[in-house]
């Protein structure tokens, strides 16, 4: 799976903020299908003794058609929302 041109820069920024990359890419399953999110990360909150988790999708919008890039990004977003509802897991954008 090809990575976005900003993938490594985003990964470094996330790690700099204290997040630990747990999956690269993060695989989510809906029924018999797999969805891939660029990065999965978690940050341990020691004071609360809870872990926060995030999924990060990196998009650069560099193709000749910005509309096509937007369609692809929105399609992935919709699939992630569907996955969230399917699994009833907290999900923040």
C-alpha positions in Angstrom: 0.0 0.0 0.0 1.5 3.3 -1.1 2.0 6.0 1.6 1.1 9.6 1.2 4.0 12.0 0.6 3.5 13.6 4.0 3.2 10.3 5.9 6.6 10.4 7.5 6.3 14.0 8.5 2.9 13.4 10.1 4.2 10.3 11.9 7.1 12.3 13.3 4.9 15.1 14.5 2.6 12.6 16.2 5.5 10.9 17.9 7.0 14.3 19.0 3.7 15.0 20.8 4.2 11.9 22.9 2.1 9.4 21.0 3.3 5.9 20.4 2.6 4.5 16.9 0.9 1.2 17.4 -0.1 0.4 13.8 1.3 1.6 10.4 -1.1 1.1 8.8 -4.0 0.4 11.2 -6.3 -2.3 9.8 -10.0 -2.1 10.6 -12.4 -4.9 9.6 -16.1 -4.6 8.5 -17.5 -8.0 8.0 -15.1 -9.8 5.7 -13.5 -6.5 4.4 -10.4 -4.7 5.7 -10.0 -0.9 5.8 -6.6 0.7 6.2 -5.9 3.9 8.1 -2.5 5.4 7.7 -1.5 5.4 11.4 -2.9 4.1 14.6 -1.4 5.6 17.8 -2.0 5.7 21.5 -0.9 8.0 24.3 -0.9 6.8 27.9 -2.3 9.3 30.4 -0.5 8.3 33.6 -2.4 10.6 35.9 -5.8 9.2 34.7 -4.5 5.7 34.1 -6.4 5.6 30.8 -5.1 5.3 27.3 -6.3 7.6 24.5 -6.2 6.2 21.0 -6.3 8.0 17.6 -6.5 6.9 14.0 -4.8 9.3 11.5 -5.4 9.4 7.7 -2.9 11.5 5.8 -4.0 13.2 2.6 -2.0 15.5 0.3 -4.5 16.4 -2.5 -1.7 16.6 -5.1 -3.4 14.8 -8.1 -4.4 16.8 -11.1 -8.0 16.7 -9.9 -8.6 18.2 -6.5 -12.3 17.1 -6.8 -11.2 13.5 -7.2 -8.9 13.8 -4.2 -11.8 15.2 -2.2 -14.1 12.4 -3.3 -11.5 9.8 -2.2 -10.9 11.5 1.1 -14.7 11.8 1.8 -15.2 8.2 0.8 -12.6 7.1 3.3 -14.1 9.3 6.0 -17.5 7.8 5.4 -16.1 4.3 5.6 -14.4 5.1 8.9 -17.7 6.5 10.3 -19.4 3.3 9.2 -16.7 1.2 10.9 -17.2 3.2 14.0 -20.9 2.6 14.0 -20.5 -1.0 13.2 -18.1 -1.5 16.2 -19.7 1.1 18.5 -16.3 2.4 19.4 -15.6 6.1 20.4 -14.3 8.0 17.4 -13.3 11.6 17.1 -12.4 13.6 14.0 
